[in-house]
Amino acid sequence: MRNLVKGVFVVMALALAGEARGEWTLELFSGPSFTNSEVKTKGEPTVKREETSTRTGNTTSIRGRYFFPLRTTEKDLLGKLQYGIGTEISYLAMRGGPSLLGPSLTPIQFLFRYPLAEKFHFYLSVGPIIFGAKSVKNEFATDFERSHAVGLNTGAGLEIPLSEKIFFSAEYRYLDAAFQFDKVGTIVTPPIFNPIIGAIVDPADINVSQALKLRSHSVLLGIGYKF
């Protein structure tokens, strides 16, 4: 992960060193979110529980972007497409359900922007997102465990200028991540008689594990500034 972050700064440094000047932006977003969670708790061979829920909440994020200057003066469709990179810190707050460990980080985003009119822009973004989460307690999972995962952060939006430097954004955001918790509890099996060996089998400890899958949809409104 450290190498990935270094790579982001190297790319940005190269962008600054280029002869042509690109465009830097800083944006602040917020909006409602709807998150589907799937929790599977297992402890072989006797424990198996699956839970699915949808929670409302809010997503807030701050994002920095750099769009490379256009390298062509062609007026065809491809010549107007801009490429960029970005980095983002976001926080997904859910009402109930799984608990996330603070903000999440998207160390690098790949951006594609295209003008729909003289100043309006449609854009797409995609990149990895680093999440932290706690396990979900139930009658089998009695202990909290923490886990981190690399998921997907992707979105599509529209930029509308308010002035020469300030612009408004509306964006649909999709987040996806899967977590694995190796030990969230222990179940002690009672002694039982095994007719095959003709003896009583001593109690045994069974470790309980848990898998958590999150899929979040957000509608975000934002304000940005161009440098």
C-alpha positions as CSV (number, residue, x, y, z in Angstrom):
1,M,0.0,0.0,0.0
2,R,2.9,2.3,0.8
3,N,4.2,1.8,-2.8
4,L,0.8,2.6,-4.2
5,V,0.6,5.9,-2.4
6,K,4.2,6.8,-3.5
7,G,3.1,6.0,-7.0
8,V,0.3,8.6,-6.8
9,F,2.7,11.3,-5.7
10,V,5.1,10.4,-8.5
11,V,2.3,10.7,-11.1
12,M,1.2,14.0,-9.7
13,A,4.8,15.3,-9.7
14,L,5.1,14.4,-13.3
15,A,1.9,16.2,-14.1
16,L,3.3,19.4,-12.4
17,A,6.5,19.1,-14.4
18,G,4.8,18.9,-17.7
19,E,5.1,21.7,-20.2
20,A,1.3,22.2,-20.6
21,R,-0.8,23.2,-17.7
22,G,-3.6,20.8,-16.6
23,E,-6.4,21.5,-14.2
24,W,-6.4,20.8,-10.4
25,T,-9.7,20.6,-8.5
26,L,-10.7,20.2,-4.9
27,E,-14.2,19.0,-4.1
28,L,-16.4,18.4,-1.1
29,F,-19.4,16.0,-1.4
30,S,-22.2,14.8,0.9
31,G,-25.5,12.9,0.3
32,P,-27.7,10.0,1.3
33,S,-26.6,6.4,1.0
34,F,-28.3,3.0,0.9
35,T,-26.1,0.1,1.9
36,N,-26.9,-3.6,1.6
37,S,-25.0,-5.9,3.9
38,E,-24.7,-9.7,3.8
39,V,-23.3,-11.3,7.0
40,K,-22.4,-15.0,7.0
41,T,-21.5,-16.6,10.3
42,K,-20.0,-20.1,10.3
43,G,-18.6,-22.6,12.8
44,E,-18.2,-26.1,11.4
45,P,-20.1,-28.3,11.5
46,T,-23.0,-27.0,13.5
47,V,-23.1,-23.2,13.2
48,K,-24.4,-21.5,10.1
49,R,-26.3,-18.2,10.0
50,E,-26.9,-15.7,7.2
51,E,-28.3,-12.2,7.6
52,T,-29.2,-9.6,4.9
53,S,-30.2,-6.0,5.6
54,T,-30.4,-2.6,3.9
55,R,-29.5,0.5,5.9
56,T,-29.8,4.2,5.1
57,G,-27.1,6.6,6.0
58,N,-24.9,9.4,4.7
59,T,-21.7,9.6,2.7
60,T,-19.3,12.5,3.0
61,S,-16.0,12.9,1.1
62,I,-13.3,15.2,0.0
63,R,-11.5,14.7,-3.3
64,G,-8.6,16.2,-5.1
65,R,-8.2,15.7,-8.9
66,Y,-5.8,16.5,-11.7
67,F,-6.9,16.5,-15.3
68,F,-4.1,16.3,-17.9
69,P,-4.2,18.9,-20.6
70,L,-5.6,18.0,-24.0
71,R,-2.8,16.8,-26.3
72,T,-4.7,17.4,-29.5
73,T,-6.6,20.1,-31.3
74,E,-8.8,17.7,-33.2
75,K,-12.5,18.3,-33.0
76,D,-13.6,14.6,-33.1
77,L,-15.2,12.8,-30.2
78,L,-12.0,11.3,-28.9
79,G,-10.1,14.5,-29.0
80,K,-12.4,16.1,-26.4
81,L,-12.0,13.3,-23.9
82,Q,-9.9,14.3,-20.8
83,Y,-8.0,11.9,-18.6
84,G,-7.2,12.5,-15.0
85,I,-6.2,11.1,-11.6
86,G,-7.4,11.8,-8.1
87,T,-7.3,10.8,-4.5
88,E,-10.2,10.8,-2.0
89,I,-11.0,10.4,1.7
90,S,-14.6,9.5,2.4
91,Y,-16.8,8.4,5.3
92,L,-19.9,6.2,5.1
93,A,-22.1,6.4,8.1
94,M,-24.9,3.8,8.5
95,R,-27.9,3.8,10.8
96,G,-27.5,0.4,12.5
97,G,-25.9,-2.6,11.0
98,P,-22.1,-3.1,10.5
99,S,-19.7,-0.6,12.0
100,L,-17.0,0.9,9.8
101,L,-13.6,1.9,11.3
102,G,-13.4,5.6,10.5
103,P,-12.9,7.2,7.1
104,S,-12.0,5.1,4.0
105,L,-9.2,6.0,1.5
106,T,-9.1,5.8,-2.2
107,P,-5.4,6.3,-2.9
108,I,-5.8,6.7,-6.6
109,Q,-8.8,7.3,-8.9
110,F,-8.8,7.1,-12.7
111,L,-11.0,9.8,-14.2
112,F,-12.5,10.4,-17.6
113,R,-14.3,13.7,-18.4
114,Y,-16.2,14.7,-21.5
115,P,-17.9,18.0,-22.4
116,L,-21.7,17.8,-23.0
117,A,-22.0,21.5,-23.8
118,E,-19.6,24.4,-23.8
119,K,-18.9,24.3,-20.1
120,F,-20.9,21.3,-18.8
121,H,-18.9,18.1,-18.2
122,F,-19.9,14.5,-17.7
123,Y,-17.3,12.3,-15.9
124,L,-16.6,8.8,-14.7
125,S,-14.3,7.7,-11.9
126,V,-13.0,4.3,-10.7
127,G,-10.4,3.2,-8.2
128,P,-9.6,1.0,-5.2
129,I,-10.9,1.9,-1.8
130,I,-9.5,0.8,1.5
131,F,-12.1,0.1,4.2
132,G,-12.0,-1.0,7.8
133,A,-14.9,-2.7,9.6
134,K,-15.9,-4.5,12.7
135,S,-17.6,-7.9,12.9
136,V,-21.3,-8.1,13.6
137,K,-22.4,-9.5,16.9
138,N,-25.1,-12.3,17.1
139,E,-25.7,-15.3,19.3
140,F,-22.7,-17.1,17.8
141,A,-20.4,-14.2,17.1
142,T,-19.8,-12.9,20.7
143,D,-16.5,-11.1,20.1
144,F,-15.6,-8.1,18.0
145,E,-12.9,-8.4,15.5
146,R,-11.5,-5.8,13.1
147,S,-10.6,-6.3,9.5
148,H,-9.5,-4.2,6.5
149,A,-10.3,-4.8,2.8
150,V,-9.6,-3.3,-0.6
151,G,-12.9,-2.7,-2.5
152,L,-14.2,-0.8,-5.4
153,N,-15.1,2.9,-5.6
154,T,-16.8,4.0,-8.8
155,G,-19.1,6.8,-9.8
156,A,-20.6,8.9,-12.6
157,G,-21.4,12.6,-12.3
158,L,-22.1,16.0,-13.9
159,E,-20.2,19.2,-13.4
160,I,-22.0,22.5,-13.7
161,P,-20.0,25.8,-13.5
162,L,-21.1,28.5,-11.1
163,S,-18.2,30.9,-11.9
164,E,-14.8,30.8,-13.5
165,K,-13.3,28.9,-10.6
166,I,-16.3,27.4,-8.6
167,F,-18.5,24.5,-9.9
168,F,-21.4,22.4,-8.7
169,S,-21.3,18.5,-9.0
170,A,-24.0,15.8,-8.8
171,E,-22.7,12.3,-8.6
172,Y,-23.9,8.7,-8.3
173,R,-21.5,6.6,-6.2
174,Y,-21.1,2.8,-5.9
175,L,-18.9,1.2,-3.2
176,D,-18.3,-2.5,-2.8
177,A,-16.1,-4.3,-0.3
178,A,-15.8,-7.8,1.3
179,F,-14.4,-8.5,4.8
180,Q,-13.3,-11.7,6.4
181,F,-13.2,-12.2,10.2
182,D,-11.3,-15.4,11.2
183,K,-12.5,-15.6,14.8
184,V,-15.5,-13.9,16.3
185,G,-16.4,-16.4,18.9
186,T,-15.9,-19.9,20.3
187,I,-18.6,-22.6,20.8
188,V,-17.9,-25.6,23.1
189,T,-19.6,-28.8,21.9
190,P,-21.1,-31.0,24.7
191,P,-19.6,-34.5,25.3
192,I,-21.4,-37.0,23.1
193,F,-21.3,-40.8,22.7
194,N,-19.7,-42.0,19.5
195,P,-21.1,-45.5,18.6
196,I,-18.3,-46.1,16.1
197,I,-15.6,-46.0,18.6
198,G,-17.8,-47.0,21.5
199,A,-16.7,-44.1,23.7
200,I,-17.7,-40.6,24.8
201,V,-16.1,-37.8,22.8
202,D,-14.7,-35.0,24.9
203,P,-16.0,-31.4,24.5
204,A,-14.4,-29.5,21.7
205,D,-13.9,-25.8,20.9
206,I,-15.2,-24.7,17.6
207,N,-14.0,-21.3,16.2
208,V,-16.7,-19.1,14.7
209,S,-15.8,-17.1,11.6
210,Q,-17.7,-14.4,9.8
211,A,-17.8,-12.9,6.2
212,L,-19.2,-9.5,5.6
213,K,-20.2,-8.1,2.1
214,L,-21.1,-4.4,1.7
215,R,-22.6,-2.8,-1.4
216,S,-23.4,0.9,-1.1
217,H,-25.3,3.3,-3.4
218,S,-25.1,7.1,-2.8
219,V,-26.4,10.2,-4.4
220,L,-24.0,13.0,-3.7
221,L,-24.1,16.8,-4.2
222,G,-20.8,18.7,-4.1
223,I,-19.1,22.0,-4.5
224,G,-15.6,22.3,-6.1
225,Y,-12.9,24.8,-6.8
226,K,-10.6,24.9,-9.8
227,F,-6.9,25.8,-9.5
